[in-house]
Amino acid sequence: MKREHLSLKILLAGEGGQGIQAMAQILQAAAYQTGFQTLYIPNYGVEQRGGVSLAYLQISTLPIPYPKFKTADILVLMCERAIPRVKPYQNSQTQVINGAFFLNTPAQHNLSPKTHNMLILGILSVLLPIDSEVIRQTIKKRFQKAPVLLLNQNEQAFLLGRGLGLRLPQDAQRLKKIPVDDHRKWPDHISLSKKDPKIIHTIIRRYCKSCGTCIARCPTKALHFSKTLTGIYGTPIVEVEIKKCIGCKMCETVCPDTAISVKKEEPLAGSPQKS
């Protein structure tokens, strides 16, 4: 039977470290094994400091002249900072998968935060003409040298994402109702001391990349990784034990991503001091 003509332009966008290129490479390999023509080209900045990472992927039944394109049929958005870069590539017909809405989903299912990209790959697979088993086997091959636990969790995350995609209201096409501008905004994590001097310690969740520099440099050991809250990469953000915080601002100074703000309000002159 002759296959009907099909052409899909897929743009994946996020920050370096979120596994954007791994997602594109897995899809390209799976599409090729299925018999499609494929082209993929990466585009990324200084990933170590949160540079925006893009992957242009085309899947077609006909030869593809060039991997880049002007408008995406499917846009996968993994972080807020990529929004300015991807806006020109979408129109009213572009289907958008907003990965930020599913940032905490792996942890809710006892999976590693590092499997977030495989979860989104599972959701994306519902929109593609590629057998999910071929994608799953490609994932296994891609991570065959990884620890067994991580390999198994990547597979589980993919299957979980595919299940989520299939269970979305009515059908997977409704994914396009998640607009890019309606991206998830993480509420800042604010801790407030109740003693003089009053200290307001703020963690900006959408900037925290869990590098741990502030934890290592805190002179009172007031900082630790959260057991419940995650940041831009789906990894635990920093929390403060405000009773130990002296407001020295060392954490604010050393944070490479301006994710911490510390305000110290000294008592007014002449105001009674607490004993």
Number of C-alpha atoms within 10 A of each C-alpha: 3 4 6 6 8 11 16 16 20 25 26 23 29 31 26 20 18 22 19 26 23 16 17 24 20 21 26 22 17 23 22 15 15 14 12 21 17 22 21 19 15 16 11 17 13 11 14 9 13 20 16 23 24 25 24 21 24 27 26 18 15 12 12 13 7 10 16 18 13 8 18 25 18 24 25 25 27 29 23 23 18 20 17 11 13 20 13 11 16 18 11 8 11 19 24 23 26 25 22 24 16 18 25 19 20 23 18 11 11 10 19 18 20 20 25 29 26 28 29 27 27 26 27 23 22 20 17 14 13 19 14 17 11 17 24 20 13 19 24 17 13 15 15 12 10 12 9 11 10 17 19 16 20 24 21 20 29 27 21 21 26 22 15 18 25 18 12 13 11 8 12 18 15 14 20 17 13 14 15 22 11 11 17 16 12 15 10 14 16 16 17 16 17 11 10 12 15 16 22 18 25 19 23 20 22 20 21 23 23 21 16 16 12 23 22 13 15 18 15 12 14 16 21 17 17 14 11 12 17 23 21 24 27 24 24 21 27 26 21 21 15 18 13 13 21 18 18 15 17 16 24 20 14 16 19 16 14 14 20 25 16 21 16 16 12 10 13 9 7 6 7 8 9 6 3
